């Protein structure tokens, strides 16, 4: 049974892929370390425990499921906007 209260993080990458991929996952203390590293690298962070729970079963380097395309597209659009970039940059 999954612990929905445990701190979890999932990192996504779009880059040169047709579909965004899960490139890192962490739980508990490792999740905090992953977020701190992202902050240091100026990588946008969105805290959404529901999305993290939906993505935790995706294998590393695995494509996100089709049913999450719209949600992830909105998040990636926001991340690119924050950095004043486009996906092909």
Phi and psi in degrees as GROMACS dihedral restraints (atoms count N, CA, C in turn):
[ dihedral_restraints ]
;  ai    aj    ak    al  type     phi  dphi    fc
    3     4     5     6     1   -78.7    20    10
    4     5     6     7     1   140.6    20    10
    6     7     8     9     1   -90.1    20    10
    7     8     9    10     1   102.4    20    10
    9    10    11    12     1   -74.3    20    10
   10    11    12    13     1   -13.8    20    10
   12    13    14    15     1   -91.0    20    10
   13    14    15    16     1   -12.3    20    10
   15    16    17    18     1   -73.8    20    10
   16    17    18    19     1   140.6    20    10
   18    19    20    21     1   -65.7    20    10
   19    20    21    22     1   125.5    20    10
   21    22    23    24     1  -133.7    20    10
   22    23    24    25     1   148.2    20    10
   24    25    26    27     1  -135.4    20    10
   25    26    27    28     1   145.4    20    10
   27    28    29    30     1  -136.1    20    10
   28    29    30    31     1   130.7    20    10
   30    31    32    33     1  -104.5    20    10
   31    32    33    34     1   135.7    20    10
   33    34    35    36     1  -114.9    20    10
   34    35    36    37     1   151.1    20    10
   36    37    38    39     1  -135.6    20    10
   37    38    39    40     1   138.0    20    10
   39    40    41    42     1  -107.7    20    10
   40    41    42    43     1   -62.1    20    10
   42    43    44    45     1    45.5    20    10
   43    44    45    46     1  -125.0    20    10
   45    46    47    48     1   -92.8    20    10
   46    47    48    49     1    11.4    20    10
   48    49    50    51     1   -90.3    20    10
   49    50    51    52     1   153.4    20    10
   51    52    53    54     1   -72.4    20    10
   52    53    54    55     1   -30.6    20    10
   54    55    56    57     1  -130.2    20    10
   55    56    57    58     1   137.9    20    10
   57    58    59    60     1   -56.2    20    10
   58    59    60    61     1   148.3    20    10
   60    61    62    63     1  -124.0    20    10
   61    62    63    64     1   153.3    20    10
   63    64    65    66     1   -85.0    20    10
   64    65    66    67     1   119.1    20    10
   66    67    68    69     1  -109.5    20    10
   67    68    69    70     1   -12.1    20    10
   69    70    71    72     1  -161.1    20    10
   70    71    72    73     1   148.8    20    10
   72    73    74    75     1  -143.0    20    10
   73    74    75    76     1   147.3    20    10
   75    76    77    78     1  -153.5    20    10
   76    77    78    79     1   156.5    20    10
   78    79    80    81     1  -132.9    20    10
   79    80    81    82     1   155.8    20    10
   81    82    83    84     1    59.4    20    10
   82    83    84    85     1  -134.0    20    10
   84    85    86    87     1   -59.8    20    10
   85    86    87    88     1   -34.4    20    10
   87    88    89    90     1   -65.8    20    10
   88    89    90    91     1   -30.5    20    10
   90    91    92    93     1   -64.3    20    10
   91    92    93    94     1   -43.6    20    10
   93    94    95    96     1   -62.3    20    10
   94    95    96    97     1   -41.5    20    10
   96    97    98    99     1   -64.1    20    10
   97    98    99   100     1   -41.3    20    10
   99   100   101   102     1   -62.5    20    10
  100   101   102   103     1   -43.0    20    10
  102   103   104   105     1   -67.1    20    10
  103   104   105   106     1   -40.4    20    10
  105   106   107   108     1   -62.5    20    10
  106   107   108   109     1   -41.7    20    10
  108   109   110   111     1   -62.2    20    10
  109   110   111   112     1   -42.1    20    10
  111   112   113   114     1   -60.9    20    10
  112   113   114   115     1   -43.3    20    10
  114   115   116   117     1   -59.3    20    10
  115   116   117   118     1   -44.8    20    10
  117   118   119   120     1   -61.8    20    10
  118   119   120   121     1   -31.5    20    10
  120   121   122   123     1   -92.6    20    10
  121   122   123   124     1     6.8    20    10
  123   124   125   126     1    59.0    20    10
  124   125   126   127     1    39.2    20    10
  126   127   128   129     1   -94.8    20    10
  127   128   129   130     1   126.2    20    10
  129   130   131   132     1   -59.2    20    10
  130   131   132   133     1   142.6    20    10
  132   133   134   135     1  -124.0    20    10
  133   134   135   136     1   131.5    20    10
  135   136   137   138     1  -120.7    20    10
  136   137   138   139     1   125.0    20    10
  138   139   140   141     1   -94.1    20    10
  139   140   141   142     1   110.3    20    10
  141   142   143   144     1  -143.7    20    10
  142   143   144   145     1    95.7    20    10
  144   145   146   147     1   -63.6    20    10
  145   146   147   148     1   -31.3    20    10
  147   148   149   150     1   -66.1    20    10
  148   149   150   151     1   -45.1    20    10
  150   151   152   153     1   -65.5    20    10
  151   152   153   154     1   -41.8    20    10
  153   154   155   156     1   -58.7    20    10
  154   155   156   157     1   -41.4    20    10
  156   157   158   159     1   -64.8    20    10
  157   158   159   160     1   -38.3    20    10
  159   160   161   162     1   -68.8    20    10
  160   161   162   163     1   -29.6    20    10
  162   163   164   165     1   -92.8    20    10
  163   164   165   166     1   -11.4    20    10
  165   166   167   168     1   -64.8    20    10
  166   167   168   169     1   -23.3    20    10
  168   169   170   171     1   -87.1    20    10
  169   170   171   172     1    -7.1    20    10
  171   172   173   174     1   -74.4    20    10
  172   173   174   175     1   130.9    20    10
  174   175   176   177     1   -63.1    20    10
  175   176   177   178     1   153.4    20    10
  177   178   179   180     1   -60.0    20    10
  178   179   180   181     1   137.0    20    10
  180   181   182   183     1    66.6    20    10
  181   182   183   184     1    13.3    20    10
  183   184   185   186     1   -88.2    20    10
  184   185   186   187     1   148.7    20    10
  186   187   188   189     1   -72.3    20    10
  187   188   189   190     1   145.5    20    10
  189   190   191   192     1   -67.8    20    10
  190   191   192   193     1   150.8    20    10
  192   193   194   195     1   -67.8    20    10
  193   194   195   196     1   148.7    20    10
  195   196   197   198     1   -55.4    20    10
  196   197   198   199     1   -35.7    20    10
  198   199   200   201     1   -66.9    20    10
  199   200   201   202     1   -12.1    20    10
  201   202   203   204     1  -104.2    20    10
  202   203   204   205     1     2.3    20    10
  204   205   206   207     1   -53.4    20    10
  205   206   207   208     1   -50.4    20    10
  207   208   209   210     1   -63.9    20    10
  208   209   210   211     1   -45.5    20    10
  210   211   212   213     1   -61.3    20    10
  211   212   213   214     1   -46.1    20    10
  213   214   215   216     1   -69.6    20    10
  214   215   216   217     1   -35.6    20    10
  216   217   218   219     1   -60.8    20    10
  217   218   219   220     1   -40.6    20    10
  219   220   221   222     1   -64.4    20    10
  220   221   222   223     1   -43.5    20    10
  222   223   224   225     1   -65.6    20    10
  223   224   225   226     1   -44.4    20    10
  225   226   227   228     1   -66.0    20    10
  226   227   228   229     1   -37.3    20    10
  228   229   230   231     1   -59.6    20    10
  229   230   231   232     1   -43.6    20    10
  231   232   233   234     1   -62.1    20    10
  232   233   234   235     1   -44.2    20    10
  234   235   236   237     1   -64.4    20    10
  235   236   237   238     1   -42.9    20    10
  237   238   239   240     1   -64.8    20    10
  238   239   240   241     1   -41.3    20    10
  240   241   242   243     1   -61.0    20    10
  241   242   243   244     1   -43.1    20    10
  243   244   245   246     1   -58.7    20    10
  244   245   246   247     1   -33.4    20    10
  246   247   248   249     1   -96.8    20    10
  247   248   249   250     1     3.9    20    10
  249   250   251   252     1    53.8    20    10
  250   251   252   253     1    47.1    20    10
  252   253   254   255     1  -129.8    20    10
  253   254   255   256     1   170.9    20    10
  255   256   257   258     1  -119.8    20    10
  256   257   258   259     1   156.3    20    10
  258   259   260   261     1   -55.1    20    10
  259   260   261   262     1   -28.8    20    10
  261   262   263   264     1   -85.9    20    10
  262   263   264   265     1     3.3    20    10
